[in-house]
Amino acid sequence: MQQPDVVVLDVRTPDEYAGGHLQNARNLDFKAPDFPTQIAHLDTTKTYVLYCASGNRSGKAMAMMQQQGFRKVVNAGGFKTLKDSGLKTQ
């Protein structure tokens, strides 16, 4: 997750993101009506690591991104699990 071509995306709501998130993660709210438009503007050549609260939204977001031509997308699961594993948070 610390490689230059890896983008960490937190697909939770802005309120959830404000309550704590992985260091350097970008917030793209999966529940936002313009989520498909937001991901359409991302670079499809980069690797994306997605997470949410439980892994459910990030799994759905991953499937949507793959349908839009993204080849390197990983569902990292839930924020609490990632935080508990020792990853740096803000």
C-alpha positions as CSV (number, residue, x, y, z in Angstrom):
1,M,0.0,0.0,0.0
2,Q,3.0,2.3,0.2
3,Q,4.1,2.0,-3.5
4,P,3.8,5.2,-5.6
5,D,1.3,3.7,-8.0
6,V,-1.0,2.5,-5.2
7,V,-4.1,4.6,-4.2
8,V,-5.9,3.8,-1.0
9,L,-9.6,4.6,-1.2
10,D,-11.9,4.8,1.8
11,V,-15.4,4.3,0.4
12,R,-17.2,5.1,3.6
13,T,-19.3,8.2,4.2
14,P,-17.5,11.5,4.9
15,D,-18.7,11.3,8.5
16,E,-17.2,7.9,8.9
17,Y,-14.0,9.1,7.2
18,A,-13.8,12.1,9.6
19,G,-14.0,9.7,12.5
20,G,-10.7,8.1,11.5
21,H,-9.2,6.7,8.4
22,L,-6.0,5.1,7.1
23,Q,-3.1,7.5,6.6
24,N,-3.1,9.0,3.1
25,A,-6.4,7.4,2.1
26,R,-8.7,9.3,-0.2
27,N,-12.4,9.4,0.6
28,L,-14.9,8.5,-2.2
29,D,-18.3,7.9,-0.7
30,F,-19.8,4.7,-2.2
31,K,-23.3,5.9,-1.2
32,A,-22.9,9.2,-3.1
33,P,-25.1,9.5,-6.2
34,D,-22.1,10.6,-8.2
35,F,-19.8,7.7,-7.1
36,P,-19.7,6.1,-10.6
37,T,-18.7,9.5,-12.1
38,Q,-16.0,10.0,-9.4
39,I,-14.4,6.6,-10.2
40,A,-14.6,7.3,-13.9
41,H,-12.1,10.1,-13.4
42,L,-9.5,7.9,-11.8
43,D,-6.4,6.5,-13.6
44,T,-7.2,2.9,-14.6
45,T,-3.5,2.1,-14.7
46,K,-2.9,2.5,-11.0
47,T,-3.5,-0.1,-8.2
48,Y,-6.4,0.7,-5.9
49,V,-6.8,-0.7,-2.4
50,L,-10.4,-0.2,-1.1
51,Y,-11.8,-0.4,2.4
52,C,-15.0,0.5,4.2
53,A,-16.5,-0.4,7.6
54,S,-17.0,-4.2,7.0
55,G,-15.8,-4.9,3.4
56,N,-19.2,-4.9,1.9
57,R,-19.2,-1.5,0.3
58,S,-15.6,-1.9,-0.8
59,G,-16.5,-5.2,-2.4
60,K,-19.3,-3.6,-4.4
61,A,-17.1,-0.6,-5.3
62,M,-14.4,-3.0,-6.5
63,A,-16.9,-4.8,-8.7
64,M,-18.1,-1.5,-10.2
65,M,-14.5,-0.4,-10.8
66,Q,-13.6,-3.7,-12.5
67,Q,-16.7,-3.3,-14.8
68,Q,-15.3,0.2,-15.7
69,G,-12.0,-1.3,-16.8
70,F,-9.9,-1.2,-13.7
71,R,-7.6,-4.2,-13.6
72,K,-5.7,-3.7,-10.3
73,V,-8.3,-3.4,-7.5
74,V,-8.1,-5.0,-4.1
75,N,-10.8,-5.2,-1.4
76,A,-8.9,-4.7,1.9
77,G,-12.0,-5.2,4.0
78,G,-13.0,-3.3,7.1
79,F,-11.4,-0.2,8.7
80,K,-11.4,-1.6,12.2
81,T,-9.6,-4.8,11.2
82,L,-7.0,-2.8,9.2
83,K,-6.5,-0.4,12.1
84,D,-6.1,-3.2,14.6
85,S,-3.5,-4.8,12.4
86,G,-1.2,-1.8,13.0
87,L,-1.7,0.3,9.9
88,K,-1.2,4.0,10.5
89,T,-4.4,6.0,10.8
90,Q,-5.4,9.7,11.0
